[in-house]
Amino acid sequence: MISIIAGFLSGIISGMGIGGGMLLIPALVFFLLMPQRVAQAINLWYFIPTALIAIFIHAKNKNIEFKKSAFILLSGVPCALLGAFLAQKIDGALLGKLFGAFLTFFGAKEIYGGFTNRK
């Protein structure tokens, strides 16, 4: 049941373009007791179809500027290869701590931004 709920919620978040991995990975690690590296790999596998669907819908609604996003794509692919290589070399416990720090940093940034960007 936890897998279904995590997939449902992270799918909604992924469709918005936010990134469902911020929900899916902790759910896999803490509730299903998967190793961090396995949870991240599952998240990447899960990301492919959800991203393709979201891209299709956003492109259909003309929400994507393909010319401007080309540089991101061209720089992102080699960096994804580098990140996957590094993830295999880093100890699983350290990888989990780095992911936790990443979530904490961006969570705090969003909370702080919510207070400073009020209109």
C-alpha beads as a LAMMPS data file, in Angstrom:
LAMMPS data file: protein, C-alpha beads

119 atoms
118 bonds

1 atom types
1 bond types

-500.0 500.0 xlo xhi
-500.0 500.0 ylo yhi
-500.0 500.0 zlo zhi

Masses

1 110.0

Atoms # bond

1 1 1 0.000 0.000 0.000
2 1 1 2.889 2.366 0.784
3 1 1 4.326 1.760 -2.699
4 1 1 1.012 2.689 -4.318
5 1 1 0.618 5.873 -2.247
6 1 1 4.250 6.903 -2.874
7 1 1 3.863 6.261 -6.611
8 1 1 0.575 8.160 -6.751
9 1 1 1.872 11.241 -4.912
10 1 1 5.259 11.350 -6.621
11 1 1 3.527 10.948 -9.996
12 1 1 1.409 14.022 -9.320
13 1 1 4.469 15.992 -8.213
14 1 1 6.470 14.776 -11.246
15 1 1 3.701 15.871 -13.598
16 1 1 3.958 19.367 -12.166
17 1 1 7.665 19.408 -13.014
18 1 1 8.779 19.565 -9.400
19 1 1 10.439 16.167 -9.116
20 1 1 8.721 13.242 -7.478
21 1 1 12.018 11.771 -6.294
22 1 1 11.982 14.122 -3.335
23 1 1 9.012 12.095 -2.079
24 1 1 9.637 8.696 -3.661
25 1 1 13.224 8.157 -2.491
26 1 1 12.557 8.840 1.217
27 1 1 9.444 6.641 1.052
28 1 1 11.463 3.774 -0.403
29 1 1 14.296 4.212 2.102
30 1 1 12.336 4.822 5.301
31 1 1 9.117 2.866 4.785
32 1 1 10.231 0.019 2.525
33 1 1 13.756 -0.116 4.013
34 1 1 15.566 -0.100 0.673
35 1 1 19.220 0.909 0.434
36 1 1 19.722 4.501 -0.739
37 1 1 21.425 3.472 -3.978
38 1 1 18.567 1.077 -4.866
39 1 1 15.940 3.727 -4.076
40 1 1 17.697 6.254 -6.307
41 1 1 17.945 3.718 -9.135
42 1 1 14.234 2.889 -8.836
43 1 1 13.460 6.607 -8.867
44 1 1 15.397 7.020 -12.119
45 1 1 13.579 4.071 -13.696
46 1 1 10.251 5.515 -12.488
47 1 1 11.206 8.956 -13.805
48 1 1 11.430 7.914 -17.473
49 1 1 7.720 7.248 -18.213
50 1 1 6.443 9.983 -15.889
51 1 1 8.788 12.534 -17.462
52 1 1 7.814 11.512 -20.994
53 1 1 4.131 11.930 -20.194
54 1 1 4.740 15.302 -18.528
55 1 1 6.879 16.473 -21.474
56 1 1 4.149 15.473 -23.919
57 1 1 1.443 17.340 -22.003
58 1 1 3.564 20.445 -21.380
59 1 1 4.675 20.521 -25.044
60 1 1 1.067 20.154 -26.170
61 1 1 0.163 23.152 -24.004
62 1 1 3.163 25.097 -25.394
63 1 1 4.835 25.404 -21.987
64 1 1 8.290 24.352 -23.201
65 1 1 10.760 26.649 -24.942
66 1 1 12.745 24.015 -26.801
67 1 1 15.486 26.354 -28.079
68 1 1 16.206 27.670 -24.590
69 1 1 16.130 24.191 -23.058
70 1 1 18.601 22.704 -25.565
71 1 1 21.649 23.912 -23.578
72 1 1 20.245 22.378 -20.413
73 1 1 19.754 19.077 -22.211
74 1 1 23.215 19.143 -23.797
75 1 1 24.938 19.890 -20.503
76 1 1 22.653 17.684 -18.411
77 1 1 23.298 14.413 -20.234
78 1 1 27.072 14.266 -19.645
79 1 1 26.598 15.470 -16.076
80 1 1 24.020 12.720 -15.496
81 1 1 26.607 10.193 -16.650
82 1 1 29.123 11.693 -14.240
83 1 1 26.570 11.679 -11.398
84 1 1 25.654 8.027 -12.028
85 1 1 29.346 7.111 -12.006
86 1 1 29.916 9.005 -8.745
87 1 1 26.827 7.480 -7.115
88 1 1 28.302 4.022 -7.712
89 1 1 31.606 5.025 -6.124
90 1 1 30.195 6.789 -3.032
91 1 1 29.345 4.745 0.058
92 1 1 25.574 4.187 0.410
93 1 1 25.409 5.786 3.870
94 1 1 27.227 8.891 2.616
95 1 1 24.969 8.998 -0.428
96 1 1 21.934 9.019 1.881
97 1 1 23.410 11.849 3.946
98 1 1 24.177 13.878 0.826
99 1 1 20.621 13.356 -0.415
100 1 1 19.261 14.391 3.000
101 1 1 21.435 17.524 2.950
102 1 1 20.189 18.293 -0.557
103 1 1 16.551 18.010 0.534
104 1 1 17.179 20.046 3.685
105 1 1 18.923 22.831 1.771
106 1 1 16.245 23.163 -0.883
107 1 1 13.423 22.767 1.640
108 1 1 14.879 25.591 3.745
109 1 1 15.382 27.681 0.611
110 1 1 11.720 27.230 -0.348
111 1 1 10.506 28.065 3.160
112 1 1 12.737 31.130 3.343
113 1 1 11.660 32.187 -0.157
114 1 1 8.014 31.840 0.875
115 1 1 8.542 34.399 3.628
116 1 1 10.638 36.839 1.596
117 1 1 8.629 36.779 -1.650
118 1 1 5.198 37.637 -0.274
119 1 1 3.124 40.010 -2.343

Bonds

1 1 1 2
2 1 2 3
3 1 3 4
4 1 4 5
5 1 5 6
6 1 6 7
7 1 7 8
8 1 8 9
9 1 9 10
10 1 10 11
11 1 11 12
12 1 12 13
13 1 13 14
14 1 14 15
15 1 15 16
16 1 16 17
17 1 17 18
18 1 18 19
19 1 19 20
20 1 20 21
21 1 21 22
22 1 22 23
23 1 23 24
24 1 24 25
25 1 25 26
26 1 26 27
27 1 27 28
28 1 28 29
29 1 29 30
30 1 30 31
31 1 31 32
32 1 32 33
33 1 33 34
34 1 34 35
35 1 35 36
36 1 36 37
37 1 37 38
38 1 38 39
39 1 39 40
40 1 40 41
41 1 41 42
42 1 42 43
43 1 43 44
44 1 44 45
45 1 45 46
46 1 46 47
47 1 47 48
48 1 48 49
49 1 49 50
50 1 50 51
51 1 51 52
52 1 52 53
53 1 53 54
54 1 54 55
55 1 55 56
56 1 56 57
57 1 57 58
58 1 58 59
59 1 59 60
60 1 60 61
61 1 61 62
62 1 62 63
63 1 63 64
64 1 64 65
65 1 65 66
66 1 66 67
67 1 67 68
68 1 68 69
69 1 69 70
70 1 70 71
71 1 71 72
72 1 72 73
73 1 73 74
74 1 74 75
75 1 75 76
76 1 76 77
77 1 77 78
78 1 78 79
79 1 79 80
80 1 80 81
81 1 81 82
82 1 82 83
83 1 83 84
84 1 84 85
85 1 85 86
86 1 86 87
87 1 87 88
88 1 88 89
89 1 89 90
90 1 90 91
91 1 91 92
92 1 92 93
93 1 93 94
94 1 94 95
95 1 95 96
96 1 96 97
97 1 97 98
98 1 98 99
99 1 99 100
100 1 100 101
101 1 101 102
102 1 102 103
103 1 103 104
104 1 104 105
105 1 105 106
106 1 106 107
107 1 107 108
108 1 108 109
109 1 109 110
110 1 110 111
111 1 111 112
112 1 112 113
113 1 113 114
114 1 114 115
115 1 115 116
116 1 116 117
117 1 117 118
118 1 118 119
